[in-house]
Amino acid sequence: MLKKSFFFKWMNKHETKAKMYSELQCYQANIKSIMEIFERFPHVSNTISTLNLHCNQITKISHLNEFIYLTELNLSSNQIMKMEGLSCLPQLTILNLASNKIKKIEGLGELKSLKKLVLAFNNIESLAGLVEISGNQYNLEYLDIRNNKVSSLNELNYISGLVVCTFVFSSQ
């Protein structure tokens, strides 16, 4: 039986009496679509900066365009097969897609603020998609590609600001 967890952290806005949601964590809540967040919590999408949907049943990255202040997104341990629907998150600094079913790195070109990318425990065979986030306008500093099927790290040469890269080569 899955434990359902919904957790909010509150943040006081300066000089106002209104409170805003800063963080929404819905882990092990059997969520199948990000759209369910709108249905369960209709007024949080335009205020939260951190969304944690770890260990749910999400199969597609979609319906994120309302999360205009989102800086951290955790979709680890879901059923996601494709990196898509992320271009609407220009302020995103942390993206965790570990333990999904992703085969290809893609859809990162608009994420110029991205500093930390976690793609560990997927089925990724090539890092070619990282070329999308190469250049001086990008800020990627941390990349976790452990336990994938990557055989070459050549594309890492194009990421100038990378400080930490965690990887493990498979012997297969």
N, C-alpha and C positions, 0 to 999 in steps of 0.2 A: 504494500500500500504506500503510495506516494504521500509525502508530507507536503502540504500546501503552505507556502510562506509568502506573505506580502509584508513588505517593510518600507516605511517612509522615513526619511530624515527631513526635518524642517529647517528652513533657513529664514531668518528675519531679514526683510528688506530694509535698508537704511531709510530713515525718516518717513516710514509709512507703518501703518498698523496691520497691513495685509501680510499674510504668510504665503510663501511659495513652496512648492515641492522642489527639493534639490536632488533627491535620489529616490529612485523606485527600484526595488528588488523584488522580483517575482520568480523565485527559483523553486524547482520541483513543484510547479503549480499546474502541470499538464496543459500548458498553453500551446496551442497548435499554430497560431498565427499572431503576428504583432498587432493585427487589427483588434484582437481580443483586449489589448490594453486600452484602446479607445472605448470599447464597450464596458469594461469594468471600471475604468477611471477616466471618464470623458474630459476632465478639465486639466489633466496633468501634462499632456503632451507638449504644450507650449511653455512650460516652466522648468522642467527637470533638466539637469545637466548630466546625470548618470543613470543609465538604464541597464539593469542586470537581469537577464532572462536565462541564466545558467540552468541547464538540466531540465529542459522542457521538451516539447515535441515539434518545434518550429522547423519547417521544411524550406521556407523561402524568406529571403530578406526583402521586405516590402513595407509600405505604409509608414515610412520614417520621415516623410517630408514635413510633418507637423512638429517634429522634435527640433525646433530651430535653435535651441540652446544646448543641444546634446554635445558633450565633450568626451564622454566615456560610454562605450557600448560593449556589453559582454553577452555574446550569444554562444558561449561555449557549451559543449555537451548537448547539442540538439541534433537535427537530422538534415542540416543545410548541405546542399550539393553544389551550389553556385554562388560566387561572390557577385552580388548585384544589389541595386537599390541603395547604394551608399553615397552616390554623387550629391545628394541633397543635404549632406552633413559636412559643410566646409569647416566647421569649428571642431570636428572630431579629433581628439589627440590620442585616445587609446581605443584600440579595436581588438577584441578577443574573440576569435572564431575557432579556438582549439576544440579538438574532439568532435568534429563534424565529419562530413563525407565529401569535402571539397577536393577537387582534382586539379583545378587550375587557378592561379592567382590572376585576378582581373578586377576591373571596376574601381581602381584606386586613384585614378588620375586627378580627380577633383579634391582629393583629401590632402591639401597642402599643409594643414596643421598637424597631420598625423605624426606622432612621435614614437608610439609603441604599437607594434603589430604582432599578435600572437596567433600563429597558424599551426601550432604543434598538433600531432596526432590526427592528421588528415591523410588524404591519398594524393598529395601534390607530388608531381614528377619533375616539374621544371619551375625555375624561378624567373622565367622570361617576363611574367607580368610585373615584376618589380621595376622594369625599365620605365613603366608608366609614372613612377614616383621618383625618378632620378632627376637631378638638376638642383640648382641653387634655391629655387622657390619651394622645395620640399624640406621637411624637417625630421624625417625618420631617423631615430637614434637607436632603437631597440627592435630586434627581429628575432622571434622564436619560431624555428622551423623544425624542431625536434620530431623524430619519429614520423617522417614522411618518406616518400620514395624518390627523393631528390638525389641525382647522381653527380651534379655539377654545381659549383658555386660561382661560376663566371659572372652571372648577372649582378652579384654583389659589388663588383668593381664600379658600377655606375652610381651607387648610392654613396654620396660623398660624406654625409654626416653620421653614418652608422657607427655607433660606439660599441654596442653589444650585439652579437649575433650568436644565438644558441642553436646548435644543430647536432645531429647524430647521423652518421652515414649508416645505411642499412647494408648488410653483407649479402643481400639477395640479388 
